[in-house]
Amino acid sequence: TTTATTTATTTTTTVLYFGSEQIPGDGYFELEGYDCWEASEEIAGYENGLNVELEECRRACDKLRCAGFILGQLTDTGRCWPRKLVKVEECNRTAGRDLKDWDFWLRESQALTSPSPAPVYEFYMYRSTAHGMIGRYPLGEVNMANLPGALWYLHNEIVTNYSTGTRCPRRFDISELHRFKIKMRPTEALDKAGMHFGPRWAYDQGKCEGRCFSGNMCTGEGDCAQSFNSYGRVIGCNRFQDHYPFPDMNTSYPNGVWYALPLGGRCEGIPTGTRDCTWSFEEAGNLTLVELEEVAPGKDNCCEGVCSDFWHDMWNNEVSAWRVETTKKLFQKKYPSVNASLEPPPCDFDRSVWYAEDEWVRMDPWR
């Protein structure tokens, strides 16, 4: 059953991220390679920009209560242009210039600073990693999954080559499946919109690439920034059965869900539902791929001296359901004192509400 708590019992210190640096005060989202000239208005008196350093530009924007600022990187280095109004969905990457030439910094909304009346939900998420990777970096700016979603990822990308043949060595040297107990409280803005979750962003090396569709076509950082600005740094989700944004085809794990966890929403203890305190976590055990594969010795999938039929019959829904239940039982056997019945609230992200008009251009960020 889903565990829900309605009372916020802790207070948190605001932690905001300015680039990779934690800073106090009002937060900003960095949109690398966007100039936003056409989608913004200048503040009177600063048509020619300010010759200031980054921190001075931020303080000037704070003082003026501006929507954000454009900062020259290669051209007009150190020149800062505060903006009064910004339509982020109309911002473009700098045409004909190096993507590092101009950056736009969007000032975070001053709303969503009060604790949310929404309940707290406790449930499990799963993440696959190489040995020793958990704890090396702060947990956040990552994608995770429910158990069917995690097993589909392992099955499709790690132990097979996108569903074709055995992949060995395993991709990214992944060898472990970690379980986390997540505490989540939606912000008041998200709760009023009738949802528990926002969009499921794709994170790559700690960077939010927006919603990513087939062919690595993504909506970009601006999509993330505008949504965070409106709803706070909330957890996002997508259901496999919706085929949006990805995977966009049927799988043998129809109940799979993928999640997106922004680091700027992570806090300690019970989340308050303010814009920068929407989730917390506890480690709740792990299984190795070898432990999974030893359940069904065989010859279907062999890697590094271990052969197993655990992954056989990939497209059979009943066999995949067996894999999910078997994995649950293995976790329960290995960690008998951990509550195994925590289930998530429904993945109810509604793109018809969130994106009544979806004008975000899809681009390949890896090209």
C-alpha positions, 0 to 999 in steps of 0.5 A: 500500500502507498504510505501517505503523511500529511503533516510537514514536521521539519524545516529546511534550509534553501539549497540552490544551485548556480551552475555547479556551485551551491549558493544562498538566496534566489535561485537561477536555472542556467540555459547553456547556449540560449540567448533568448533575445527575441523572447525577452524585454530589456529593463529600462536603463540597461539597453547596453548591458552591464559590465559586471561579473556573474555574481554581480549580474545575479545580484543586479537581477535580484535587486531589479526582480528581473526574469533573468539575464543574458551573459556574454561568454565569448562575445562581449565577455562579462556583459550582462543584460537583465530581462524584464519578461521572458517567454522561455518556450520562444528562446532559441539556441544562439544561431551561427555561434558556438553554443558556449557564446551566450548563456541565459540565466532564468530567475526562479519564481518567488512562489512555492516557498510555503509548505505544501498541503499535499500528503507525503508518499513513501514508495520504492524506486530502483536504479541500476549501476556499476559496482561502487558507483552509488554514493560517489555522487549526490543522488539527483539529476538522475532517472530511476524506475519502478521495478518493472521499469528497471527490469525493462531497462536492464533487459533492453539495454544492459544484458542485451543489445537493444533486445538483440543477442547477449551484451557482454561485457554488460553496458556501462559495467552495470552489475547491481540493482539498487532499491531506494525508499523515496519520500515525496511531497508534491508542491502546492502548485502541482497538487492544485493541478491535480497531479502527483508528478511532472514530466519525466525528464531525461538526465544525461551526466547530470544535465536535464535534456528535457523530454527525450523522444525516439532518435534522441530528439529532446526539448532541451534545458529550457523545457525543464527550467520553465516547468521548475519555475512554474511547479517547483523541482518536482519528481517527474514520471512516465508510464510505459503504456502511454508510449510518451515520451519514451519508450514509445512502443509496446514492451513486455513490462506494460506496468513499467514507470520511469522517474526523473529526480531533480537534485534541486528538489532533494532535501533531508527527512520529510519533504515540505513540498516547497519548490526546493524540498519535494523528495528525500531518500533512504537506501533500501538494499541491492541485488547483483545481476548474478543474484538474479541470474542464479535463480534460473541457471541455463544457457540463454544468456551467458556473460563472464562465466555465468549462464542463465535463463532469467532473461529468456523469452524477452517479449513474453508478458507472463515471463516478464511478470515472473521476473518482476515477482521473483526480484521482489521475493529476492529483495524480501529474502535478502532484507526481511526486515524492510517493508516490501509493500510500499507502492507508489502513487499513480503516475498521473502526469497529464501532458494535456494540462502541462503542455496545453500548447507544446511549442518546444523544438526537439533537437539532438543534444548529442550532435 
